[in-house]
Amino acid sequence: MKNSGIEWIGEIPEDWKVIRNKYVMHKDKSLITKYNNEDILSLTMNGVIKRNLDAGGKMPSSFNGYQKINKGNLLLCLFDIDVTPRCVGIIQNNGITSPAYSQFILTDNNDVRFYYYYYLVTDNKKALVHLSKNLRHSLTEEQFGNLDTIRPPLDQQRAIADFLDKKCADIDKLSVQIQKESEALQEYRKSVITKAVTKGLDDNVPMKDSGIEWIGKIPETWKLEKIKFLASKMTRGTAPDYTQKHITRVVNQATFSKGFFDTTNLKYSKKLANDSRGLLQKGDILIASTGGGVLGKVYYFNEIEEYVADSHVTIVRPIPSKLKSRFGYYFYSTLFEVFNGMMSQGSTNQIELQLFDLANSYLPLPNIHIQQKIVNYLDNKTFQIDKIISQKQHQLSLLSDYKNSLIFEYVTGKKQLSSNGGAK
């Protein structure tokens, strides 16, 4: 082994070379003048894939001026390296993509798959971030070309790429299976909650039609009540003031949209006269009322410290004698799709869950004692399911770490292949 001179790599095999990127690959940028129904390709966590133009999302006014990209080349994102989820991919099909991306063609004595894995490692480690010299953490194609990289002999590049192709495919197959199991458990969790809060725990009680299509039949002794008659407080939070001394903890959608109380990016606001509107207390139900993919996410607030919710969060504070907070939380946590029907364009031109519509939504409501029995059952049942889901997520994390470690060790020569292409 010898020192590569590249800090994040360290030592490499003695017969490997250290050269600049521009001697391994060269950029190719050819822009189209007029869009002619070519496939639009995007660089994603799942590779360079064809974009579904009917799926919505941000769309340019025209694809004129996009660049041609060709199967077998390397596609890199050299801007916003610190925050872009995936900065490298192999182009699998001809098409066009944003001119902001950089297409590179490998020279004849180099394997594109080896350098895909190599730059996958740099992407996972964000090893190029400290080399970018501007606020957007970007590199020009010329700057990238002048960076040092490593070059094993071509036969070793191919052997390493073949080995990693197989090993990564096996890991990905197992990861997909575990992810499906996790998603099935999440669907099962949701169905358990939905059944309990709309049908109760006794399958033998007489039922009646609720008059609400998605709820269907409910137990005969249950009532339908609007949430506004079951809550002592129902309001959007307070617009925070971050300009002066920050003394009040602020809860926004991101604080709870992942299903747990995330304080890693907690913000603090100046204490305002109207803080009492957004001030939270234990047992409040929090609903994300704006925010794209998190809109409609629900959280049971169980903290003892002082927090204030911001204006993107709706606070529902149940009246204890009428509605158990956790019963209300479980009911609303199943309503993500139903919330879509309550959404409309707000004053800021973004889609919002309107307070009026939420206030006038109905809950199927048993008496307070049955509510408590259902809460006890769901607390126990969801704890068991969540424990298994957590184990599945831990398995996925371990597989991801193993895959990343495997790629790093072989593309940097820390581990080498035997003469028959297997791991030593």
Disulfide bonds with the S-S distance in Angstrom:
none
